[in-house]
Amino acid sequence: MLVLLVGGLLHLLRPSTRAGRVPSAPTSAPAAGPARALLRAPEPIPLEPATPRPPAREAEPVRTARPASGAPRTRAIVHGRLLIASSGAPLDEVLRLRLRTGDVSVIEELVSAPDGSFASTVEFPRGLLLLKVFRPNGDVGADVEGPFDPAAPEEWLVRVPWSTFVHGRVLGREGQELPRLDVALFAQRAGGGSHQGRTRGGEFTLDRLEPGRYTLHLSLGLAAHALAVDVRRGPNELGELRVPLGEGGEVSGRLLAPGHEPEARMLLRAEGGGLVALIETTSGVEGEASFLFEGVPPGRYRLELLAEDGLRYEPGGLELEPPARELEFRAKGAQPFFRLAARDADGQPLDVEILVRVRGQWIVDTGSFALADVERWIALAPDHRPACGERPAASPLEMTLEPGHGEAFLFQPLGFDLYWANGGGVRDGVLAGVEVVADGRTVAESDADGLALVAMPAVPDLIELQRPGWRVIERIELQRLTLVGMGPE
């Protein structure tokens, strides 16, 4: 079964890059003295383990400026330009370079200009030249070679693989190492998408990014931390990040129902609102089921049991602070539970998608929740208009659906303090006042529970979601239900 909380999406939630300037073609350089090797040891820069050293590859032939007059020269200044391999645009970074001849008779360390151009300060002889381009962190970004003709006028165009990535190391608030964390980057621009990964040895790397402003989410169980990150083209080293994670504990226990197969959802709420988590129990030995919330942040919570097996359990809820282990809930008999049956106009059963709201949480594909716990219900079937209602008085609830089209939208605001953690944790929050516009006409608007229910004669060609000052960040489509996360523009 699929758990849905409207309080978080994905799971169920890049400063501006410098503009490269292409300068005019370089002019001829004056003749220099005898060739000499200029060797300078590079300053120590920590290596980034996530970026492997690329193999040497052949580049375009090396060219330089021809002297204004006289016979072709056998030695000359080397002029070149760094380009981004994927786009051919100038690599407008100041980078350390190492240029040498194939026989290592001439070696020079130099630095590229902000527009990607470079020029040696000594003359190099005709023959094979090799160039290494170093990234800001010290890794080799390109290792190329090419034949050098001092008499040719063209500059050496060096294509450098230049991946845009973010790398960092995560520690606890006091500098302690943390268990493996989930890491995600969410683009703050429309349609920017997200990138996910996990820490390894406390470090993480997320690559193939586009420059822009992002939100970085770090989560450990139900606990999470978020911060804004400006991603510029190329490497983005965040350094050491100290975050308030790993400071809570687990909440765990079991359900006991001899002679039955206990099944329930466990709802954990932070005192005063905020963090909410809803998980399914896991079957174990006969008559038992278990549950586990990991990484629960410090604080006071209320744990509630939402039975799906038609049984009543005691206690119905507990007040606690993490860590809290070996909690027990015992079955005390049967109770009325909610069921729904839908048919078409000919009396034939329909394949219905049911959405219910139980104790303030929307849940899809319901089991047998206690009748008294169901606050709202929605029935969605293909090629039929939807049906809905509140607090059913009897069960089973039978109905006939009319032909047409029906779908539902659940809206939630997404921001730095709203997230969906792997353990099922979310921040409370729904978004009212979002208009659903079908083929240019408003057909529904989200209510105080974040729900917009659409009922139309036929499937529209285009559906738009509008709320002044807001934009869609995440959109997840299930069968006839769409989960939508929106943020300020």
N, C-alpha and C positions, 0 to 999 in steps of 0.2 A: 504493500500500500504506500501511497505517496503522501507525505506530510507537507502541508502548506501553511506557512505563517505569514500573514500580511503584517510584517514588521521588518522584513528583510528579503532582498532578492539577491540571487547569485551567490553562490550556487543558484538559489531561487531569487541574489545581488549577483605637452610633453613639455631663464631669460631668453630671449629670442636668439636663434642662431644668427651668427654674423653673416651678412650677405656677401657672397664671394664676388670679387671684382676681377675681371679678366683684363690685365694690362696690355698695353701695346707690345709688339714684338721686341725682344731685348736687342740692344745695340752691341756692336762688337766691343770686346774688352781689350784693353791694352796688353801688350806682351808682358809677361812676368819673368822673374829670374829663373835660375835653374830649378828644376822640379825638386821638391823636398817633401818629406813625410811630416805631416802635422798630426801629432797624436795627443789627444786629451782624454783622460779617463772620464767617463760619464758619471754624473752624480748618482749615488745609489737611490733607486726608486723601487718601492716594493712591487714585486711581480704579482700579477693577477692570475691565479691558477685557472680561472674559468675560460681564459682566452688562449687557445693553443697557438704555437708558433707556426705560421704558414710556411709551406715548402717554397724553395727558390723556384722562380719561374722566369721565362724569357719575356723581355719588354720590347717596346718599339726601339728601333735603332737609335743610338745616341747621336745627336747632331749639335753643332755649335755655330758660332758666327764666323763667316769667312772674313779675313782681313780686307781692308778697303782696296788694297792694291798689292801687287807682287805675286809670287808663286804660292800655290797652296801650301799651308803650313802642316808640319807633322805633329805639332803640339798646340793646344789651345785651352782656353777657359771653358769649362763645361756649364752650359745653361740648361735648365730643365724646369718642369712644372709637375706638381703632384695633382692627380685627379682622383675623384672617387670612382672606384671601379664600377659600381652599379649604375651610376648616372652619367659619368663623364664630366661632372661639374668640378670646378676647382676645389681642392681640399684646403679650405682657408683656415688652416691651423698652423701655429708655430711649432714645428716638430724638429727633433734632432735627427740628423742624417749621417751616414758613414759611407763615403765614396772611396773606391780603390780600384787599382788596375788588377787585371787577372793574375799577374805575377807578383802582386803586392809590392811593386817598386815605388808606387805613390799611393799614399793614404791620406785622406782628409776628413775631419769631422766638421760639419757645418750645420746651419739651422735654416729651415725654410722660412720664407716671408709670409705675412698674414694672408697674402693672396694665393699662396701655394707655390710661388716661384722659388727657385734656388739657383745659385751660381757658385762654382768653386772659386777659391782665391789663388789657386796655383794652376798651372797648365798641366794637362794630362796628355800623354802620347796616344797616337793612333793605336787601336786595339780593343780588347775586351774590357769593359768597365762593369763593376758590380756596385750596387747601391742597396743599403739597408735603411728602411724608414722605421723609426721607433715611435711607438705610441706614448702618450704622456705618462703612463704607468711603467714604462721601461720595456714592455713587450715589443717584439718585432712585428710591425704591421705589414711590411712588405720586404721581400728579399728578391731583387730583380737583377738581371744582367742584360747587356746589349753591346753591339759593336759600335765603337766610337770613331767618327770621321771628323777630324778637326776642320776640314774644308767645307763641310756641309752647313747650310744656314739654319736648318730647323732646330728647335729646342727639343730636348728629351722629354717625352710625355710619359710619366710613370703612373700607372693605375694602381691604386692602393685599396684593398678591401677595407672598408670603413664602417663596420657595424655599429649601430647605435644601441647601447645597452646600459643598464643600471647594475651596479655591484655594491654590495655592502655587507657588513658583519653586524649581527644582532646579539646583544647581551642584555641581561636583566638590569634592573635599576641600580643595583649595587655592583655591577660588573660581572655577575656570575653567569656561567654558561647556561643556556636554555635547551630544552628538548627541541626536537625538530619542529619548526614552525611552518605554517602555511603563509605564503607571500602572494600578494596580488597587486597589480597596478591597474587603476581605472582611469582612462583618459577623461579629462574634464571637458573635452570638446564633443560636439554632437557626432555620433557615429564612430567615436574613437575606439570603442571596444575595450577589452581587458586582456591582461597577460597574467598567468598564474604559475607558481612554482613552489618549491619548498627549500628550506635552509638545509645545508649539508656542512656539518662541522661549524655551525653558526653562521655560515656565509651563504649568500644567494646571488644569482645573476639572472636577470630577465633581459632578453635581447630581442632583436628585430623590432625595435620601437621606432616611432615617428617622433620628431621633436615636438615639444609642447608641455603643457601643465598636466600633471597626473596626481591622483590620490594613491598613496602607498598604504596598503592594509597588511598588517602583521597579526596573525591570530594563533592562539594556542588553546585548543579546546574551545570553550565558550568565551574566553577573554580575547580582546582584540585591541589594537592600537593603530591609529591612522595619522598620517601626516602628508602635507603637500610636497610634491617634488617637481622641480622644473627640469625637464630633460632637454639637453642640447645635443646636437648631432655629434656622434662619436661616443667615446667612453664617458660615463658619468659615475664617478666614484663618490659614494655617499659616506665612506669611512665607517666609523664605529657608531652604531645606534644603540643607545641605552633606553629600554622601554619598560613600562610597568607590567610585565607579563611574568607568568610563573609564580605568582604570589598567592594564588587561591588553593583550591584542592578539589577533590572529587566528591560527588554525591552519588551514592549507589545503594542498591537494595534488591528486594525480590518480592514477588507476589506469590501467595500460597493459596491454592484452590484444589484440595484433594478430589480426585475423580473428574476433574475438568482440565481444560487447556486454557489457562489464564492468558488474557490478551488485553492490553491497555496502552494508552498514551500517557506519558508522565510529563506534567506541565510544571516548569520551574519559573517563578517570577521573583524579580528583585523587589525588595520592600521600597515603596515609593515610586514604582514604575521604572522603566528603563529596560534592563535585560530580561528577555523572555526566552525560554527554550522549551521545545516540545519534541520528545523522542518516543519511539515505539519500544515496547518491551521485547526481550529476546527469549524465545522458548528454551527451556533447559530440560531437566528431568521431568517425568510425568507429574503434573499437578503444580509445577513451578515455572516462573518466568522471572527474568532479571532485567535490571536497568542500570545505566552508568552515564553520568554527566562528568566529563573531564574538563579540567582547567577552569573551574567556576571561580570567578574573581571573589575577593573577600567581600563580606557584607551579609545582611540578613535576607533570607528568602522564604517563600512559601512553596512547598511541593504539593501538587494535587494529582490525584489519580483519575483519569477519564477512562472508565471501563468500556471495552468493546466486545465483551463476551456475554453480556446479559446478566452479569453478576454484580452484586453490591459488595464493596470492600470497606473494611475499617482498619485504620482511620481513613477518612476521606481526604485528609490533608495534614501536613506537618509544617511547623515553623522550624527553621534550622539555619546554621551557619556552616560553611564548608571549612574543613572536610567533615562529611557526615556519611558513614558507611554502615552496612548491614541493617538498613532500614527494612521493616517488614509491613506488608499489607495483606490481610487475611480476608478471604471470601466469607460472606455471611448470609448467602442465599441469593435468590433470583430477584430481578427488578424489571419493570417494563422498559423496553428498548425501542429505538426508532428504526422503522423500516419504511421504504417507499416503493411503490409499484406504479409504473406508467404504461399506458396503452395508447394506440393510435385510434383514429375515428372508426376503424373496423374492428376494434377490440383486440388487436394483436399486440403482444408485449413489445415494448421498445427497449433498446439498449440505452440506458440513461446514465449520464454522468451526474453524480450528486455532489453538491457542495454544501457543507453545513458550517454554521458558526457555533462553536461550543466554548463556553466560558471566555468569550472575547477573541477566540482564535478561529480563523477559517481553515477547514480541513477538507481535502479532496478524497474521493473514494472511501467513503466512510464505512466503518464496521457497524457494530450494534451499540451505538452510544445510548446512554440512559435517556429516556424520553424527556425527563425533566431538565436535562443539560442542554438540549438543542434550542438555541435562541432564534436562528434563522435557517432556512433551507432553500436551495435552488435546484431545479431539475432541468437538465439540458440533454436534448436528443437530436440526432441529425435530421435535417429537413423538417423540423418542427419548432414552433414557438416555445419559449421556456415557460416554466411555472415556478412560483416562489411563494413563500409564506413565512410566518413567524410562530414560534412556540406551539407546535402541534399538540392537540389535545388527545389524540388517539393514534394507535399504530396497529396494523400497517396503514399507511396513508396512500390511498389509491386515487388516481387521476387519469384524465384523458387529455392528451396534448394536441393542439391544433396544428395543421400543416403550416409551414412557413420557415423562417430562419431565426435562430436564437444563439447568442453567445454572451459571455460575461467577461468583464475586465475588472481586475483588482489593482488598485493604485497605491503606491507607497513613495514617500519622499526619500531620496538617497542623499547622503552627505557624509562628512567626516565621522559623525557619531552614529551612523547607521551602517550595519553590515550584516552579512550572513556568514556565520562561522560553520566549519565543517560539522561540528557537533550538533547543529540545529539551533544555535543561539542567534537571536536577532535583537534589534532595538525596536521597542514599540513605536508605531507610527503608521497612520494611513493618510491618504490624500483625498480630500473631498473637493468637489467643484471642477473636476476634469471633464470636459465635454467630449463625447464620442460623436464624430461627424462622419456620416456615411453619404458618399456621393454629394457632398456639399451641404447636407442638411443635418442638423443636430438631432440625434435619435436617442441619446441617453446622457446622463451626467452622474458622476460618482457621488455617493452619499456619505454620511458620517462614518460608515464602516469601510469606506474606500471602494465600494462596489458600484459598477455601472452595468446594468442588465439591458441587452439589446434584443428587441423583438421586432421583426420585419417580415414583409410578405415573401422576400427572396434575398439571396446573398448579394450584398452590394459589391460594386466594382472597386471602390476605394474607401478605406476607413482611416480617418485621421484623429489623433488625440491631441486636444488643445487645452491649455490653461495659461492665461496671460503671465509672462515672466518665467515660465517653466519649459523644460525640454525633456524629451525621453532619453534616458541613459541606458536602461536595460529593458528588453522586451522578450519574454519567454512564453512561447505558445504551446499549450498542452493540446487537448482535443478541441473542446469548444470553450476553453478558458484561457485567457491571456493575462500573465502577470507582468505588470509594468512598473518600473522604477523611474522616477522623474527627479530632476534637480533644477535649481535656479539657473537661468541663462547667464 
